[in-house]
Amino acid sequence: MTESVLELNPVGAQVRGNSLPGWENVAGDGDFDYIPVSPAGPVALAVGVISLTGFFGIFGLYVAVIGVVTGIVALLKIRGANGTVKGMGFAITGLVLSVMCLTLGSAKMAYAYSTECPEGFLRVSFPTEISKKQFIYTPMRRLHPDVAPLIGQKVFLKGFMWQTRMDEGLTEFILLKDNGECCFGGKSQPWDMMLIKLSDGRTTRAYSSMVAVAGVLQADVDAPEDAAVYTIDATLVEEAQTGF
């Protein structure tokens, strides 16, 4: 009479032969067929997905650069493991996403930058070409010699709206060089702000993001110390297409 041979798996269940799922050879040496996923693969994929924000802002392009590096490192690490880890599909997908976002996102942003300034207007950096120059006191307040030639010119620049009481129908507002003064309670200096006046019955809504303004730049050096010296008679106020 032949006796049945039962084998005990690691958790105490009885199975016949080597039919236990997950084990390559129960009756033999006990090895099981399992290849771990390298963490580098999912990380590369995650960064690649985040880099999709490169289509909407410059921050996403920085993420895409990191994603390209992460993807390449993941590919080299997984390939160098000689089959002891897997995750190549994750790494390749993440790398492709990062490269796509970096190239297409950069092209999209470059196009937006080259076309956002209206024809006939001079692109000016509010923080570096105006605010940073401040004023000259001798002892009367005067404009910096680099800023004076801009007065009366049709300029295109960007900044952030000071807190407004209305969401729609604004005919004028204060434009700040950055969002530090308006969002974190800092005190604006006269050279850090401009009074924007929309001309010809135009109005605008309030924006919390960066705005672009086009118009004629004016200055009143005799304005009170807590008032805006610079004003712009604006023909265009819109959400900025680029952040630089």
C-alpha positions in Angstrom: 0.0 0.0 0.0 1.4 3.4 -1.1 1.3 6.2 1.4 0.5 9.8 0.3 3.3 12.2 0.8 2.2 15.6 2.1 4.5 18.6 2.3 4.0 21.5 4.7 4.3 25.0 3.3 5.8 27.9 5.4 2.5 28.9 6.8 1.4 25.4 7.8 -0.9 24.5 4.9 -0.7 21.0 3.4 -0.2 20.7 -0.3 0.5 17.8 -2.7 3.7 17.8 -4.7 5.0 21.2 -5.7 1.8 22.9 -6.6 2.0 25.7 -4.1 1.7 29.0 -6.0 4.6 31.4 -5.7 7.2 28.7 -5.0 9.3 27.6 -7.9 10.2 24.2 -6.3 8.6 23.2 -3.0 10.0 19.7 -3.0 13.4 20.8 -4.0 15.6 23.6 -2.7 12.8 25.9 -1.6 13.7 28.8 -3.9 10.8 31.0 -5.0 10.3 32.9 -8.3 10.3 36.6 -7.2 12.2 39.6 -8.7 11.8 42.8 -6.7 11.1 46.2 -8.4 13.9 48.7 -8.1 12.7 51.9 -6.4 14.5 53.9 -9.0 11.9 52.9 -11.7 8.8 54.2 -9.9 10.6 57.3 -8.8 11.6 58.1 -12.4 8.0 57.6 -13.4 6.6 59.8 -10.7 9.0 62.6 -11.6 8.1 62.2 -15.2 4.4 62.6 -14.4 5.1 65.7 -12.3 7.1 67.2 -15.1 3.9 67.5 -17.1 3.5 70.8 -15.3 6.3 72.0 -17.7 3.5 72.8 -20.1 2.1 75.4 -17.7 5.1 77.0 -16.0 8.9 77.2 -15.7 8.8 75.2 -12.4 7.7 72.2 -14.4 10.7 72.6 -16.7 13.1 72.3 -13.8 11.2 69.2 -12.7 11.6 67.8 -16.2 15.4 68.3 -16.1 15.5 66.4 -12.8 13.3 63.8 -14.4 15.6 63.3 -17.3 18.6 62.8 -14.9 16.5 60.5 -12.7 15.3 58.4 -15.6 18.8 57.9 -17.0 20.2 56.9 -13.6 17.3 54.5 -13.1 17.9 52.8 -16.5 21.6 52.4 -15.8 20.9 51.1 -12.3 18.3 48.5 -13.4 20.4 47.4 -16.4 23.5 47.0 -14.2 21.6 44.8 -11.8 21.8 41.9 -14.4 18.2 40.8 -13.9 18.1 40.8 -10.1 15.6 43.7 -10.1 13.0 44.9 -12.5 11.2 48.2 -13.2 12.7 49.1 -16.7 9.2 49.9 -18.0 8.7 52.5 -15.2 12.1 54.0 -15.9 11.6 54.2 -19.6 8.1 55.7 -19.3 9.4 58.3 -16.8 12.3 59.3 -19.0 10.2 59.6 -22.1 7.7 61.8 -20.2 10.5 64.0 -18.9 12.2 64.5 -22.2 8.8 65.2 -23.9 7.9 67.8 -21.3 11.3 69.4 -21.4 11.4 69.8 -25.2 7.8 70.6 -25.9 7.3 72.7 -22.7 10.4 74.8 -23.5 9.2 75.3 -27.1 5.7 76.4 -25.9 7.2 78.8 -23.3 9.7 80.2 -25.8 6.9 80.9 -28.3 4.7 82.5 -25.6 7.6 84.8 -24.5 8.3 85.8 -28.1 4.7 86.8 -28.9 3.4 88.1 -25.6 4.8 91.7 -26.0 2.5 93.7 -28.2 4.1 95.2 -31.3 5.5 98.7 -30.8 6.1 98.2 -27.0 9.4 97.9 -25.3 9.8 94.9 -22.9 11.0 96.1 -19.5 11.8 94.2 -16.4 10.0 95.9 -13.5 12.3 94.4 -10.7 15.7 94.8 -12.4 15.3 97.8 -14.8 13.1 100.0 -12.7 12.7 99.0 -9.0 16.3 98.0 -8.5 17.5 101.4 -9.7 15.5 103.1 -6.9 15.8 107.0 -6.8 18.6 109.5 -6.5 18.4 112.2 -3.8 20.5 115.3 -4.3 18.7 116.3 -2.0 15.6 116.4 -4.3 14.3 113.1 -5.5 15.2 112.3 -9.1 14.9 109.3 -11.3 17.9 107.1 -11.9 19.6 108.0 -15.2 18.9 104.5 -16.6 15.1 104.8 -15.8 14.6 108.4 -17.0 14.7 107.5 -20.8 11.8 105.1 -20.3 9.4 107.8 -19.2 6.9 108.6 -21.9 7.7 105.3 -23.7 5.3 102.5 -24.5 6.4 99.7 -22.2 5.4 96.1 -21.5 6.2 94.8 -18.1 4.9 92.3 -15.4 4.1 92.4 -11.8 1.5 91.5 -9.2 -1.7 93.3 -8.2 -2.0 94.8 -4.7 -5.0 93.8 -2.8 -8.1 95.1 -4.4 -11.6 95.5 -3.1 -13.3 94.4 -6.2 -12.9 91.2 -8.3 -14.3 92.7 -11.6 -14.5 96.1 -13.2 -11.2 97.5 -12.0 -10.3 100.8 -13.7 -7.0 101.2 -11.8 -4.9 99.3 -9.3 -1.4 99.2 -7.7 1.1 96.9 -9.4 4.0 95.6 -7.3 7.3 94.3 -8.6 6.8 90.9 -6.9 4.2 89.1 -4.7 6.2 89.5 -1.5 4.7 92.9 -0.5 1.2 91.9 -1.4 1.1 88.4 0.1 3.4 88.5 3.1 2.6 91.9 4.6 5.8 93.7 3.6 5.8 97.5 3.2 6.2 98.6 -0.4 8.7 101.2 -1.3 7.8 103.9 -3.8 10.1 102.4 -6.5 8.5 99.0 -5.9 5.0 99.9 -7.1 3.2 101.5 -10.0 -0.3 103.0 -10.3 -1.9 101.3 -13.3 -4.8 103.3 -14.9 -6.8 101.7 -17.7 -7.6 104.2 -20.5 -10.5 104.5 -22.9 -13.1 103.0 -20.6 -11.2 99.7 -20.3 -11.6 97.5 -17.2 -10.0 94.4 -15.8 -10.7 91.7 -13.3 -8.4 91.1 -10.3 -5.6 88.5 -10.7 -3.8 86.6 -8.0 -1.1 85.4 -10.4 1.4 87.5 -12.3 -0.1 90.1 -14.7 1.3 91.7 -17.8 0.7 95.4 -18.4 1.2 97.4 -21.6 1.0 101.2 -21.7 2.8 104.5 -21.5 5.1 104.9 -18.5 4.9 108.1 -16.6 6.6 109.4 -13.4 5.9 112.1 -10.8 9.0 112.6 -8.6 7.0 115.0 -6.4 4.6 112.4 -5.3 4.3 111.8 -1.6 6.7 109.3 -0.1 4.1 106.6 0.5 2.6 107.0 -3.0 3.5 105.5 -6.3 5.9 107.6 -8.3 5.4 105.6 -11.5 2.1 105.4 -13.4 1.1 103.6 -16.5 -1.7 104.6 -18.8 -2.5 101.0 -19.7 -4.1 99.7 -22.9 -3.5 96.0 -21.9 -3.9 94.2 -18.6 -3.9 90.4 -18.7 -2.6 87.3 -16.9 1.0 86.9 -17.9 1.7 84.1 -20.3 5.2 83.5 -18.9 6.7 84.2 -15.4 9.8 85.9 -16.6 
